[in-house]
Amino acid sequence: MHLLVVTGSMRSKVKGAAVADAQLFGLQRSAGLFIVSKRLLGRALPGLCLVLSVSCAHAGENWFSGDWYLTVGASGFIAPEYEGARKYLLGVSPLVSLGRAGTETRFSSRNDNISIAFIDTGAVRAGATGKIVFERSTDESDDLAGLQPVEWGAEVGGFAEVYPTHWLRVRGEVRRGIRAHDAIVGDIQVDAFADVTPTVRVSGGPRLSVATSDYFETYYGVDAAGAAATGLSAYDPGAGLESVGVGGAVTWKTTDKITTSLFGEYARLQGPAAASSLVKERGSPNQFLLGLSATYRFDFSL
């Protein structure tokens, strides 16, 4: 098991926010500190950048006026070395979040990517979304030696989320790859959430991911040269379902300022991902993620 220590800015989980909020959880590279897959971090910490959720109704010149909060903290997690890996790593990351304070409580998941809401009625939100895609270097795992490296890039697209009830959120994202891959990818997540006590919130639900063929070719494919260099069977995947799974979290408001959280996810690779020779011969279709986080909140006004 590797140990990863990450410095720089980071991802966040916002428990309570008003109609507009901003989350800072971009992960920045510090020389010599990355010893595992940055692509993994893109999956394990999905919102690796500054997230600004802005409702059009608040796009006035006085939008920044009012009460805000800043939270700082850290999280530790255990996750696969790369998508489809059998081996796991231990990672540590700082946490920072910035948001507008308010009376409305809106659910936020660690899986949410960069979001700018152009429609926000309270029950329905929709707008633009995106994420940073980190490179996958062949020296990050012995399993990847001999395969083509994956360049860093981004995914941009749209999102929509609906609150059928006060305790359930359904969110979908569709994104187009830039530079790292040319695929169209989609994610659906459903989260039920409940405050079991005034200080403890439990949330969780199913997850599903799909993608077009270029995504699977990039992360799961093995061409003739790669097969010759690695000993893996050549594999040319098509489009389809990447994974189905479930995720959840228990969040404890330890004090008025301190919040701690235990989160976990399980994903079972499907279709073109599960059929990959990289997964079948060196990895595993069962992908687990487990982590802990703690943050401290500062309140201020502008």
N, C-alpha and C positions, 0 to 999 in steps of 0.2 A: 504494500500500500504506500503510495506517495503522500507527501505532505506539501500542500500548497499554501503559501501565505501571500495574500493579495493586498496591495496598498493602492491608494488613489481614490477616486470617487466610485460610486457603488450603486447597488439596487436598494429599493425600499419597499415596505409594505405599509400602506396607509389604512388605518382602521376607520377613522372618521374624517369626513371632509365635506365641505359645502359643494355647491354645484360646480365650482371650478377649483382645481387643485393642481399642484405641480410636484412631481416626484423626481428626485435626483438619485439615480442609481446607475451611473455610467461607470464602467470598469476601465481604468487606464493602465497601460502597460508601464511597469517600472523595471529598469534594466536589471536582468538577472533573476527576477522574482517569479517569472512564469516557468514552471517546470512540467506543466500538463497542458492538455488540449484547450486552446482558447475557444474552439468550437463547442467543447463541452460546456464552458461557462456560458456560452450563448444559450444553451439548452437549460442548464441548471439554474442560471440567473437570467431569466429571459429579458428583462427590461434594462439592458446594460447601457444606459444613456440618460440624458435629461428628458423627462416626460412632462409634457405640458398639456393638460386637459383643459380646454377653454370652451365654454359655451358662448355661442354668438350673442346671447342675451347680455353677456358681461364684457363685450368687446368695446367698452367705452374708455375714455381717457382716464377715468378715475378707478379703473379696474384694480390697480395695485393698492389702492387705499383700503384700510381696514385692518382686521386682526388676522395674523398669520401664526404658523407654528413651524419649528425646525426640530427634527428628531435626528439623533446621532446614536450609533451603536455598532454592533458587529454580529455576524452570523457564521456558523460553522456547518459544513455539510459533507456528506459522503455520497459519491455519485460515480457512475462508470467513467473510465478513462476517455472513451469516445462513444459515439452512437453505435450501439450494438456490442460493446465490449463486455467481456466477462470479468475483468479485473476492475477494482474500485480504487478511488483516491479520496484523501481527506483534504478539504479545502477550508480556508478561513477568509472572510471578506468583511470589510467595514460596511456600515449602512448609514445613509443619510437621506432624509426626506424633507421636502419643503411643501407646505400647503396652506390654503386659506382656511381659517377656522370658521365654524358655522354650526348651526343646530342640526342640520340634516346629516344623518349617518348613511353613507353609501358603501356598499361592499367593494373590496379591492382584493384581487388575487395576486399571488406571486408570479403567476403565469401571464399577467397582462403585459403587453408590449407598449411601446411608445404610442400615445393616443392623443389626438386633438379632436374634441367633440364639436361638430358643427350643429348637431341636433341634440338637445338635452331637455326632455320634458319631465325628468324625474323617473318615469317608468320606462322610458326608451332613450337610449343614447346611440349616436352613430357619428362616424367621422373618419379621419385618416389615422393610419397606424403604421408602425415600422419597427425595425430592430436592426442592431448591428450583428453581422455574421463574422465571427473571428476565423482566422486561418486555421487549417488543420495541418500541422507539420508532421512529416514522416518520422521525425525523431522523438515524438511525444509518447510513442508506445512501440514496443517491439513488434506488435501485431501489424503496424502500419508500414514497417520498413519495406521498401521496394514499390510501394504504391505512389501514385501521383499526389503531390500535396494539393491542398485546397486553399485558394487565395481568400483573403479577407474581403468582405463586401457588406451588403445590406439587403434587407427585404422591406419593401414599401407596399402599401395597399390601403384597404379599408376595414373598418370594424363596425359591428352593431351589437348592442346588448339590450336585453329586455328583462324587466322585473315583473313576472306574472303575478307574484305575490310579494309581500314585504319581506319574505324570508328566502326567496329563490331568485337567482340571476342566471340567465342564459347568455353567453357571449360567443360570437363567431368572428374570426378574422380570415381575410384572404389577402395574400401578399405575393408580390413578384420579386424574384431574386435579381440582384444587381452585382455583377462581377464575380462573386463566389460561385453562383450558379444562375441559370436562366429559367428556372422552373417557376411554376405557380404553386404555392403551398397554402393550405387551409387548416385552421384549428377550431374546434368547437369544445367548449367547456361549460359544464352545468354545475353550479354550486348552491347548495342549501346552506343557510347559516342561521345560527340561533345563539342568543345570549343565555346560557344555561344558568348563570348567576350574573349579578350586576357587573362583575369584573372578568368573567370568562366567556369567550365566544368560541363556538365550535363550528367548523365549516368543512364542506367536502362535496365531491360528486365526480361524475364520469368525465373522461377526456377522450378526444379523438383527433387524429392528424392524418391528412391526405396530402398528396403531392403529385405533380406531373413527372414524366420520366427523367428529365434532366437532373432533378434533385436526387433521385435514386442512383443515377449514373455517377453523380459527383461523390456521394457519401457511401454507397454500397456496391457500386460497380467495380469489376475487375477486368481490364482489357487484356489483350494477348501479351503485351509487354509486362504488365503487372503480374500476370499469371506466371510468366517465365521467371520473373525476379523474385517472387514470393513463394511459389509452390502452391498457391491457391488455385482453385478451379476458375477458369474464365467465366464471367457472369455479366450479361447485358440486360439490365432490368427495364421494365416498362413503368407506366403510371399506376397509381392505386393507393390503397390504404397503407399508411406507414405504421400506425400504432393505435391501440385502444388501451385505456387504463382508468385509473382512479387516483384522485389526490385529495388531501385534506390537511387541516391545520387546527391546532388548539392555541388560542391567543389569550394570554392572561394579563390584565391590566394590574400589574403588581402594586403600583402606587399611582397617584394622580399623574406622575411624570414618567414612570418606568413601565414599559410593556415588554413581555417576553412571549416567545412563540415556539412551538414545536410543529414542524411541517414534514410531510412525507408524500411520496408519489410512487406508484407502480405503473409501468407501461409494458404491454406485451406487443412486441414487434409483429407486424402482419405483412401479408402479401409480398411485394418486391423486397422489402427490408428483411423479413424473416427468411426469405429464400436466398439471400446473398451468401456467397461462399465465405466472405469475411465473417459473417455472423455464424454460419453453420459450422465452419471449420476452426474458427479461432475465438468467436465471441459467444453471445447468448441472446436469445430473444427476450429474456426477462430483464427489465431495466428498473432499478430501484434508486430512489433518492430520499435521503433522510437528513434533516437539519434542525438546528436550534438558532434562535436569534434573540437579541435583547437590545432595546433602544431607550433613550432618554429624550424627553420632549421639552423644548423651550418655546414659550409663547411671547409674541411681540406684536407691535402695531406699526403701521406705516401711515 
